[in-house]
Amino acid sequence: MADPRFKLGVEACRRAKALGIRLLLVDASPPEVREALREAGAEVHVQTARGRKGAALREAIGIARSQLPPDGVICFQELEKVEMIGLQREVVAYVVSSGCDVCVPRRDDSLFRRSYPIEQYHSENFVNRYLDTLGSAVGLPTLDWTFGPVAFRAAAASFWLQNDGELWDAQIVPFIRAARWGGARCEGLQVQYSHPEPMKREEEGVAAWSEKRLMQLNFLFKEVGGALKEEAPPA
């Protein structure tokens, strides 16, 4: 429980509670971790679906969809992105006012460069440019593919629930397929997001994190790039 991400997660829960934002978590952590997150203000469910990040995401989306009308908005983000909590109302307001079905928040470049580990800034920009090249060929707008947060109407949740991705593909591939094969309108929205300083301090200049970035880059090229290259909906 001394891990910086745990501390940031607790801070995010407290921030959501203070702002009156309902925060739903599906978590496979030890009981003491779940209890700390619950005490900080989150609605915490024990993960029952077998699998990794993608399985937890789908379980959370299923719970959220059951409690919302079709035009309700589900917002996903990684818990450690504390500053994003306060930006979610802006994202929801954009979905409602614009009429889009999916909104992918986009980082302000100056804040992105300043607040992230420099290796991550460059690797994620590289991936974004590659995926934008593929995306533009199939009618998708320029997006911040590697940021993580995504918001969508509850009516589109089935695209996430039908996906079997276990990592970052579980977040991204569903909105690609929703747009390409389901007629969903996908748009980006720039937000003034700053990354937590403890994460930059922990990760910048550390070889192991650069190796992880390379693994992530190759994964996204294959899985997300593959979804953008699909010539027909998956069977």
PAZAPA-4460 file (N, C-alpha, C; in steps of 0.05 Angstrom, whole numbers, plus 32768, in hexadecimal, padded with zeros to 4 digits):
% residues 235
    n_x    n_y    n_z   ca_x   ca_y   ca_z    c_x    c_y    c_z   seq   type   mol
   8010   7FE8   8000   8000   8000   8000   8011   8019   8000     1      M     A
   802B   8015   7FFE   803E   802C   7FFC   8042   8034   7FDF     2      A     A
   8038   8024   7FCD   803C   8029   7FB0   8030   8044   7FA8     3      D     A
   803F   8054   7F99   8034   806E   7F91   8019   806D   7F83     4      P     A
   8015   8058   7F73   7FFB   8056   7F65   7FE4   8051   7F78     5      R     A
   7FE9   8043   7F8D   7FD4   803F   7FA1   7FCD   805A   7FAE     6      F     A
   7FE1   8069   7FB5   7FDC   8083   7FC2   7FCE   8096   7FAF     7      K     A
   7FD5   8095   7F96   7FC7   80A5   7F82   7FAB   809C   7F7E     8      L     A
   7FA6   8082   7F7F   7F8B   8077   7F7D   7F79   8080   7F93     9      G     A
   7F84   8080   7FAC   7F74   808A   7FC3   7F6E   80A7   7FBF    10      V     A
   7F82   80B6   7FB6   7F7E   80D3   7FB1   7F68   80D7   7F9C    11      E     A
   7F68   80C7   7F87   7F54   80C9   7F72   7F38   80C4   7F7E    12      A     A
   7F35   80B0   7F8F   7F1C   80A9   7F9B   7F12   80C1   7FAC    13      C     A
   7F24   80CC   7FBB   7F1C   80E3   7FCC   7F14   80FB   7FBB    14      R     A
   7F23   80FF   7FA5   7F1C   8115   7F93   7F00   8112   7F87    15      R     A
   7EFA   80F9   7F7E   7EE0   80F4   7F73   7ECA   80F9   7F87    16      A     A
   7ECE   80EF   7FA0   7EBA   80F3   7FB5   7EB6   8111   7FBA    17      K     A
   7ECB   8120   7FBC   7EC9   813D   7FC1   7EBA   814B   7FAB    18      A     A
   7EBD   8142   7F92   7EB0   814E   7F7B   7E94   8143   7F76    19      L     A
   7E8C   812F   7F85   7E72   8124   7F81   7E70   8112   7F68    20      G     A
   7E87   8107   7F60   7E88   80F5   7F49   7E88   80D8   7F52    21      I     A
   7E76   80C9   7F47   7E74   80AD   7F4F   7E8A   809D   7F42    22      R     A
   7E9A   8090   7F52   7EB1   8081   7F48   7EAD   8063   7F4F    23      L     A
   7EAC   8053   7F3A   7EA7   8036   7F3C   7EC1   8027   7F35    24      L     A
   7EC9   8016   7F47   7EE2   8006   7F43   7EDB   7FE8   7F44    25      L     A
   7EE7   7FD9   7F32   7EE7   7FBC   7F34   7F04   7FB4   7F38    26      V     A
   7F0A   7FA7   7F4E   7F26   7FA4   7F57   7F2C   7F88   7F61    27      D     A
   7F43   7F7E   7F5A   7F4C   7F64   7F64   7F62   7F66   7F79    28      A     A
   7F65   7F7D   7F84   7F7A   7F82   7F98   7F73   7F74   7FB2    29      S     A
   7F86   7F72   7FC5   7F81   7F67   7FDF   7F6B   7F77   7FED    30      P     A
   7F5C   7F6B   8000   7F46   7F78   800E   7F4D   7F93   801A    31      P     A
   7F65   7F95   8026   7F6C   7FAE   8033   7F6F   7FC5   801F    32      E     A
   7F77   7FBF   8006   7F79   7FD3   7FF2   7F5D   7FDC   7FE9    33      V     A
   7F4B   7FC9   7FE5   7F30   7FD0   7FDD   7F22   7FE0   7FF2    34      R     A
   7F27   7FD9   800C   7F1A   7FE7   8021   7F24   8004   8023    35      E     A
   7F3E   8008   801E   7F48   8023   801E   7F3C   8034   8008    36      A     A
   7F39   8028   7FF1   7F2C   8037   7FDA   7F0F   803C   7FE0    37      L     A
   7F02   8029   7FED   7EE6   802D   7FF4   7EE3   8044   8009    38      R     A
   7EF4   8044   801D   7EF4   8059   8031   7EFA   8074   8025    39      E     A
   7F09   8074   800F   7F10   808E   8003   7EF9   8098   7FF1    40      A     A
   7EE4   8088   7FED   7ECC   8092   7FE0   7EC3   8084   7FC7    41      G     A
   7ED2   806E   7FBF   7ECA   8060   7FA7   7EB6   804A   7FAD    42      A     A
   7EA6   8043   7F98   7E95   802B   7F99   7EA6   8014   7F8F    43      E     A
   7EAE   8002   7FA0   7EC1   7FED   7F99   7EB4   7FD2   7F97    44      V     A
   7EB8   7FC4   7F81   7EAE   7FA9   7F7D   7EC5   7F96   7F7A    45      H     A
   7EC4   7F7F   7F86   7ED8   7F6B   7F83   7ED7   7F60   7F67    46      V     A
   7EED   7F5E   7F59   7EED   7F53   7F3E   7EE7   7F36   7F3F    47      Q     A
   7ED2   7F2E   7F2F   7ECA   7F12   7F2E   7ED1   7F05   7F13    48      T     A
   7ED4   7F16   7EFF   7EDB   7F0C   7EE4   7EF9   7F05   7EE4    49      A     A
   7EFF   7EEE   7ED8   7F1B   7EE6   7ED6   7F29   7EF5   7EC0    50      R     A
   7F42   7EFE   7EC6   7F51   7F0C   7EB2   7F5F   7F24   7EBE    51      G     A
   7F69   7F35   7EAD   7F7A   7F4B   7EB5   7F6A   7F66   7EB4    52      R     A
   7F78   7F7A   7EAC   7F6C   7F95   7EAB   7F52   7F96   7E9A    53      K     A
   7F53   7F88   7E83   7F3B   7F88   7E72   7F23   7F7C   7E7F    54      G     A
   7F27   7F66   7E8D   7F10   7F59   7E9A   7F04   7F6B   7EB0    55      A     A
   7F15   7F79   7EBF   7F0A   7F8B   7ED4   7EFB   7FA2   7EC7    56      A     A
   7F06   7FAC   7EB1   7EF9   7FC2   7EA2   7EDD   7FBA   7E99    57      L     A
   7EDC   7FA3   7E8D   7EC1   7F9A   7E83   7EAE   7F95   7E99    58      R     A
   7EB7   7F8B   7EAF   7EA5   7F87   7EC6   7E9B   7FA1   7ED1    59      E     A
   7EAC   7FB5   7ED2   7EA4   7FD0   7EDC   7E90   7FDC   7EC8    60      A     A
   7E95   7FDA   7EAF   7E83   7FE5   7E9B   7E68   7FD8   7E9C    61      I     A
   7E67   7FBD   7EA0   7E4E   7FAF   7EA3   7E3E   7FBA   7EBB    62      G     A
   7E4B   7FBE   7ED1   7E3D   7FC9   7EE9   7E33   7FE5   7EE3    63      I     A
   7E44   7FF6   7ED7   7E3C   8011   7ED1   7E24   8012   7EBE    64      A     A
   7E25   8002   7EA9   7E10   8001   7E95   7DF5   7FF9   7EA2    65      R     A
   7DF6   7FE7   7EB5   7DDD   7FDE   7EC1   7DD0   7FF4   7ED2    66      S     A
   7DDF   8009   7ED8   7DD5   801E   7EEA   7DD0   8038   7EDB    67      Q     A
   7DD3   8038   7EC1   7DD1   8051   7EB1   7DBC   804D   7E9B    68      L     A
   7DB0   8064   7E93   7D9F   8063   7E7B   7DB1   8061   7E62    69      P     A
   7DA6   805A   7E4B   7DB7   8057   7E33   7DC7   8070   7E2C    70      P     A
   7DBD   8088   7E32   7DCC   80A0   7E2B   7DDE   80A9   7E43    71      D     A
   7DDF   8099   7E58   7DF2   809F   7E6D   7E0F   809C   7E63    72      G     A
   7E21   80A9   7E71   7E3D   80A9   7E68   7E4F   809B   7E7C    73      V     A
   7E5E   8088   7E72   7E72   8079   7E82   7E8D   8084   7E7B    74      I     A
   7E9C   808B   7E90   7EB7   8096   7E8C   7ECB   8082   7E99    75      C     A
   7EDE   807A   7E89   7EF4   8069   7E93   7F0E   8079   7E95    76      F     A
   7F1D   8074   7EAB   7F38   807E   7EAD   7F48   806C   7EC0    77      Q     A
   7F62   806D   7EBD   7F73   8060   7ED0   7F72   8070   7EEA    78      E     A
   7F71   8062   7F01   7F6C   806F   7F1A   7F82   8082   7F22    79      L     A
   7F9B   807C   7F1B   7FB1   808D   7F23   7FB2   80A8   7F15    80      E     A
   7FA2   80AC   7F00   7FA1   80C5   7EF2   7F8E   80D8   7F01    81      K     A
   7F98   80E2   7F18   7F87   80F0   7F2B   7F7B   8109   7F1F    82      V     A
   7F8A   8119   7F10   7F80   8132   7F05   7F69   812E   7EF1    83      E     A
   7F68   8116   7EE6   7F52   8110   7ED2   7F37   810F   7EE0    84      M     A
   7F36   8108   7EF9   7F1D   8107   7F08   7F0D   8121   7F05    85      I     A
   7F1B   8137   7F0A   7F0E   8151   7F08   7F07   815B   7EEC    86      G     A
   7F11   814D   7ED8   7F0C   8154   7EBC   7EF5   8143   7EB0    87      L     A
   7EEB   812F   7EBF   7ED7   811D   7EB3   7EBD   812B   7EAE    88      Q     A
   7EB5   813E   7EBE   7E9C   814C   7EB9   7E9D   815C   7E9F    89      R     A
   7EB5   8166   7E99   7EB9   8174   7E7F   7EB5   8161   7E68    90      E     A
   7EC0   8148   7E6B   7EBD   8134   7E57   7EA0   812C   7E53    91      V     A
   7E92   8127   7E69   7E76   811F   7E67   7E65   8136   7E5A    92      V     A
   7E6B   814F   7E62   7E5C   8165   7E56   7E60   8166   7E38    93      A     A
   7E79   8160   7E2F   7E7E   8160   7E13   7E6F   814A   7E04    94      Y     A
   7E6E   8132   7E10   7E5F   811C   7E04   7E42   8125   7E00    95      V     A
   7E36   8130   7E15   7E1A   8138   7E15   7E15   814E   7E01    96      V     A
   7E26   8163   7E01   7E21   817A   7DEF   7E28   8175   7DD2    97      S     A
   7E3C   8164   7DCD   7E44   815F   7DB2   7E34   8149   7DA4    98      S     A
   7E28   8138   7DB4   7E19   8122   7DA9   7E2A   810A   7DA0    99      G     A
   7E44   810B   7DA6   7E55   80F4   7D9F   7E4F   80DC   7DB1   100      C     A
   7E58   80C5   7DA7   7E53   80AC   7DB6   7E6B   80A5   7DC7   101      D     A
   7E83   80AC   7DBE   7E9C   80A6   7DCC   7EAD   80BF   7DCC   102      V     A
   7EB9   80C5   7DE3   7ECC   80DC   7DE5   7EE6   80D2   7DF0   103      C     A
   7EFC   80D8   7DE2   7F17   80D0   7DEB   7F25   80EA   7DF3   104      V     A
   7F29   80EE   7E0D   7F38   8106   7E16   7F54   8107   7E0A   105      P     A
   7F5D   811F   7E05   7F78   8123   7DF9   7F88   8136   7E0B   106      R     A
   7FA0   812E   7E11   7FB2   813E   7E22   7FBC   8158   7E13   107      R     A
   7FBC   816E   7E21   7FCA   8186   7E18   7FE8   817F   7E15   108      D     A
   7FF4   8185   7DFE   800F   817B   7DF9   8023   8187   7E0D   109      D     A
   8021   81A0   7E14   8034   81AC   7E26   8033   819F   7E42   110      S     A
   801B   8199   7E4B   8018   818C   7E65   8021   816F   7E63   111      L     A
   801C   8162   7E4C   8024   8147   7E47   8043   8145   7E49   112      F     A
   8050   8156   7E3B   806E   8156   7E3B   807A   815C   7E56   113      R     A
   806E   816F   7E64   8079   8178   7E7D   8074   8165   7E94   114      R     A
   805D   8157   7E94   8056   8148   7EAC   805B   812A   7EAA   115      S     A
   8060   8120   7E92   8065   8103   7E8E   8083   80FD   7E8D   116      Y     A
   808B   80E4   7E93   80A6   80DC   7E8D   80AC   80E1   7E70   117      P     A
   80C3   80EC   7E6A   80C9   80F4   7E4E   80C8   80DD   7E3B   118      I     A
   80D0   80C5   7E45   80CF   80AD   7E33   80B2   80A7   7E2C   119      E     A
   80A0   80AA   7E3F   8084   80A4   7E3A   8078   80B8   7E27   120      Q     A
   8080   80D1   7E2A   8076   80E6   7E18   807D   80DF   7DFB   121      Y     A
   8096   80D7   7DF6   809E   80D2   7DDB   8092   80B8   7DD0   122      H     A
   8092   80A3   7DE1   8087   8089   7DD7   806A   808B   7DD1   123      S     A
   805A   8099   7DE2   803E   809B   7DDE   8037   80AD   7DC6   124      E     A
   8047   80C2   7DC2   8043   80D2   7DAA   8048   80C2   7D91   125      N     A
   805C   80B1   7D92   8062   80A0   7D7A   804B   808E   7D74   126      F     A
   8040   8080   7D89   8029   806F   7D85   8011   807E   7D7B   127      V     A
   800C   8096   7D87   7FF5   80A6   7D7E   7FF7   80AD   7D61   128      N     A
   800E   80B4   7D57   8011   80BC   7D3B   800C   80A4   7D29   129      R     A
   8017   808D   7D31   8012   8074   7D21   7FF5   806E   7D1F   130      Y     A
   7FE7   806D   7D37   7FCB   8066   7D37   7FBA   807B   7D29   131      L     A
   7FC2   8095   7D2B   7FB3   80A9   7D1C   7FB5   80A5   7CFE   132      D     A
   7FCC   809C   7CF5   7FCF   8096   7CD8   7FBC   8080   7CCF   133      T     A
   7FBA   806B   7CDF   7FA6   8056   7CD9   7F8A   805F   7CDD   134      L     A
   7F85   806E   7CF3   7F6A   8077   7CF9   7F5F   808A   7CE4   135      G     A
   7F6F   809C   7CDA   7F65   80AF   7CC5   7F5C   80A0   7CAC   136      S     A
   7F68   8089   7CA6   7F61   807A   7C8F   7F46   806D   7C91   137      A     A
   7F3C   806A   7CAA   7F21   805E   7CAD   7F0D   8071   7CBA   138      V     A
   7F13   808B   7CB8   7F00   809F   7CC0   7F00   80A8   7CDD   139      G     A
   7F14   80A0   7CEC   7F16   80A9   7D08   7F25   80C3   7D0B   140      L     A
   7F1E   80D4   7D1E   7F2C   80ED   7D22   7F47   80E9   7D30   141      P     A
   7F57   80FD   7D30   7F70   80FD   7D40   7F69   80F9   7D5D   142      T     A
   7F76   80E6   7D6A   7F70   80DF   7D86   7F89   80DB   7D96   143      L     A
   7F86   80DE   7DB0   7F9C   80D8   7DC3   7F98   80BB   7DCB   144      D     A
   7FA0   80A9   7DBA   7F9B   808C   7DBE   7FA7   8081   7DD7   145      W     A
   7FBD   808C   7DE0   7FCD   8080   7DF6   7FC7   808D   7E11   146      T     A
   7FB5   80A0   7E12   7FB0   80AD   7E2C   7FA3   809A   7E40   147      F     A
   7F8E   808D   7E37   7F80   807A   7E49   7F63   807F   7E4E   148      G     A
   7F5C   8097   7E58   7F40   809D   7E5D   7F2F   809C   7E44   149      P     A
   7F16   8092   7E47   7F03   8092   7E31   7EE7   8094   7E3E   150      V     A
   7ED5   80A3   7E31   7EBA   80A5   7E3A   7EA7   809C   7E23   151      A     A
   7E91   808F   7E2A   7E7F   8086   7E16   7E63   8083   7E22   152      F     A
   7E50   8085   7E10   7E34   8082   7E19   7E2E   8065   7E20   153      R     A
   7E1E   8061   7E34   7E18   8046   7E3E   7E0D   8034   7E27   154      A     A
   7E00   8040   7E14   7DF5   8031   7DFD   7E0B   8024   7DEC   155      A     A
   7E24   802E   7DEE   7E3A   8023   7DDF   7E4A   800F   7DEF   156      A     A
   7E42   800A   7E08   7E52   7FF9   7E1A   7E56   7FDD   7E0F   157      A     A
   7E44   7FD3   7DFE   7E47   7FB8   7DF4   7E60   7FB4   7DE5   158      S     A
   7E6B   7FC8   7DD8   7E84   7FC5   7DCA   7E9B   7FBF   7DDD   159      F     A
   7E9A   7FCA   7DF5   7EAF   7FC3   7E09   7EAA   7FA8   7E15   160      W     A
   7E91   7FA2   7E1A   7E8A   7F89   7E27   7E8F   7F71   7E15   161      L     A
   7E8E   7F74   7DFB   7E92   7F5E   7DE9   7EB0   7F5A   7DE2   162      Q     A
   7EC0   7F6D   7DEA   7EDD   7F6B   7DE4   7EEA   7F58   7DF8   163      N     A
   7F00   7F4B   7DF0   7F0E   7F39   7E02   7F2A   7F42   7E07   164      D     A
   7F31   7F5B   7E02   7F4C   7F65   7E07   7F52   7F65   7E25   165      G     A
   7F6B   7F62   7E2C   7F73   7F61   7E48   7F84   7F79   7E51   166      E     A
   7F8E   7F88   7E3F   7F9F   7F9F   7E47   7F93   7FB9   7E3B   167      L     A
   7FA4   7FC9   7E2F   7F9B   7FE3   7E24   7F88   7FE0   7E0E   168      W     A
   7F89   7FC9   7E00   7F76   7FC4   7DEA   7F5A   7FC3   7DF4   169      D     A
   7F56   7FBC   7E0D   7F3B   7FBA   7E18   7F2D   7FD6   7E1A   170      A     A
   7F3D   7FEB   7E1B   7F33   8006   7E1C   7F2E   8011   7E00   171      Q     A
   7F41   800B   7DEE   7F42   8019   7DD4   7F34   800B   7DBE   172      I     A
   7F39   7FF1   7DBB   7F2D   7FE3   7DA4   7F0E   7FE5   7DA4   173      V     A
   7F00   7FE4   7DBA   7EE3   7FE7   7DB9   7ED9   8000   7DAC   174      P     A
   7EE6   8017   7DB1   7EDC   8030   7DA5   7EE3   8031   7D87   175      F     A
   7EF9   8024   7D7F   7EFF   8021   7D63   7EE9   8012   7D55   176      I     A
   7EE2   7FFB   7D60   7ECD   7FEB   7D53   7EB1   7FF8   7D55   177      R     A
   7EAC   8006   7D6B   7E93   8015   7D6D   7E90   8029   7D57   178      A     A
   7EA6   8037   7D51   7EA6   804C   7D3C   7EA6   803F   7D20   179      A     A
   7EB6   802A   7D1C   7EB9   801F   7D01   7EA1   800E   7CF9   180      R     A
   7E97   7FFE   7D0C   7E82   7FEB   7D05   7E67   7FF0   7D12   181      W     A
   7E66   8002   7D26   7E4D   8007   7D34   7E42   8022   7D2F   182      G     A
   7E4F   8033   7D1F   7E44   804D   7D19   7E47   8061   7D2F   183      G     A
   7E57   805B   7D43   7E5B   806E   7D5A   7E6C   8086   7D51   184      A     A
   7E65   809D   7D5B   7E75   80B5   7D55   7E8A   80B9   7D6B   185      R     A
   7EA3   80B9   7D63   7EB9   80BB   7D76   7EC7   80D6   7D73   186      C     A
   7ECB   80E4   7D89   7ED9   80FE   7D87   7EED   8100   7D9E   187      E     A
   7F01   8112   7D9A   7F14   8118   7DAE   7F0D   8133   7DBC   188      G     A
   7F18   8136   7DD4   7F14   814F   7DE3   7F2D   8155   7DF3   189      L     A
   7F3A   816C   7DEE   7F52   8172   7DFC   7F4B   817A   7E19   190      Q     A
   7F5B   8170   7E2C   7F57   8176   7E48   7F72   817E   7E54   191      V     A
   7F70   818E   7E69   7F89   8199   7E76   7F92   8186   7E8C   192      Q     A
   7F9C   816F   7E83   7FA4   815A   7E96   7FC2   815B   7E9B   193      Y     A
   7FC9   815A   7EB5   7FE5   8157   7EBE   7FE8   813D   7ECC   194      S     A
   7FFD   812E   7EC6   8003   8114   7ED1   800F   8117   7EED   195      H     A
   800A   8104   7EFF   8015   8106   7F1A   8033   8107   7F1B   196      P     A
   803E   8119   7F29   805B   811C   7F2B   8069   8103   7F36   197      E     A
   805D   80F5   7F4A   806A   80DC   7F53   806F   80C8   7F3D   198      P     A
   805E   80C6   7F2A   8061   80B3   7F14   8078   80BB   7F02   199      M     A
   807A   80D4   7EFB   8091   80DE   7EEB   80AB   80D9   7EFA   200      K     A
   80AB   80DF   7F14   80C3   80DB   7F24   80CC   80BE   7F25   201      R     A
   80B8   80AC   7F27   80BE   808F   7F2A   80C8   8083   7F0F   202      E     A
   80BD   808D   7EF9   80C1   807F   7EDF   80D5   808B   7ECC   203      E     A
   80D9   80A5   7ECE   80EB   80B2   7EBB   8108   80A9   7EBE   204      E     A
   8115   80A3   7EA8   8131   809B   7EA9   8136   807F   7EB4   205      G     A
   8121   806F   7EB6   8124   8053   7EC0   8121   8040   7EA9   206      V     A
   8135   802F   7EA5   8136   801D   7E8E   811E   800A   7E8D   207      A     A
   8116   8000   7EA4   8100   7FED   7EA5   80E6   7FF9   7E9B   208      A     A
   80E2   8013   7EA0   80CA   8020   7E96   80CB   8025   7E78   209      W     A
   80E3   802B   7E6E   80E6   802D   7E51   80E1   8013   7E43   210      S     A
   80E9   7FFD   7E4F   80E4   7FE3   7E44   80C6   7FDD   7E44   211      E     A
   80B8   7FE6   7E59   809B   7FE2   7E59   808E   7FF3   7E43   212      K     A
   8098   800B   7E3F   808C   801C   7E2A   8090   800F   7E0F   213      R     A
   80A6   8002   7E0A   80AB   7FF5   7DF1   8097   7FDD   7DED   214      L     A
   8093   7FCE   7E03   8080   7FB9   7E02   8064   7FC3   7DFB   215      M     A
   805D   7FD9   7E09   8042   7FE5   7E04   8040   7FEF   7DE7   216      Q     A
   8055   7FFB   7DDD   8055   8005   7DC1   804F   7FEE   7DAE   217      L     A
   805E   7FD9   7DB1   805A   7FC2   7D9F   803F   7FB6   7DA2   218      N     A
   8035   7FB5   7DBA   801A   7FAA   7DBF   8005   7FBB   7DB1   219      F     A
   8007   7FD5   7DB4   7FF3   7FE7   7DA8   7FF4   7FE6   7D89   220      L     A
   800D   7FE5   7D7E   8010   7FE3   7D61   8000   7FCA   7D58   221      F     A
   8004   7FB4   7D66   7FF7   7F9B   7D5D   7FD9   7F9A   7D62   222      K     A
   7FD1   7F9F   7D7B   7FB5   7F9B   7D82   7FA3   7FB2   7D79   223      E     A
   7FAB   7FCB   7D7F   7F9A   7FE2   7D77   7F9E   7FE7   7D59   224      V     A
   7FB7   7FE6   7D50   7FBB   7FE9   7D33   7FAC   7FD4   7D23   225      G     A
   7FAB   7FBC   7D2E   7F9C   7FA6   7D21   7F7E   7FAC   7D1F   226      G     A
   7F73   7FB8   7D34   7F56   7FBE   7D33   7F51   7FD4   7D1E   227      A     A
   7F64   7FE6   7D1B   7F60   7FFB   7D07   7F63   7FF1   7CEA   228      L     A
   7F71   7FDA   7CE8   7F75   7FCE   7CCD   7F5F   7FBA   7CC6   229      K     A
   7F4E   7FB3   7CD8   7F39   7F9F   7CD3   7F29   7FA7   7CBA   230      E     A
   7F24   7F93   7CA9   7F14   7F98   7C91   7EF7   7F91   7C94   231      E     A
   7EF0   7F85   7CAB   7ED4   7F7E   7CB1   7ED1   7F7C   7CCF   232      A     A
   7EB8   7F7E   7CD9   7EB4   7F7B   7CF6   7EBD   7F5F   7CFF   233      P     A
   7EC7   7F5C   7D17   7ECE   7F42   7D21   7EB6   7F30   7D22   234      P     A
   7EBA   7F16   7D1D   7EA3   7F03   7D1D   7E99   7EFF   7D39   235      A     A
***
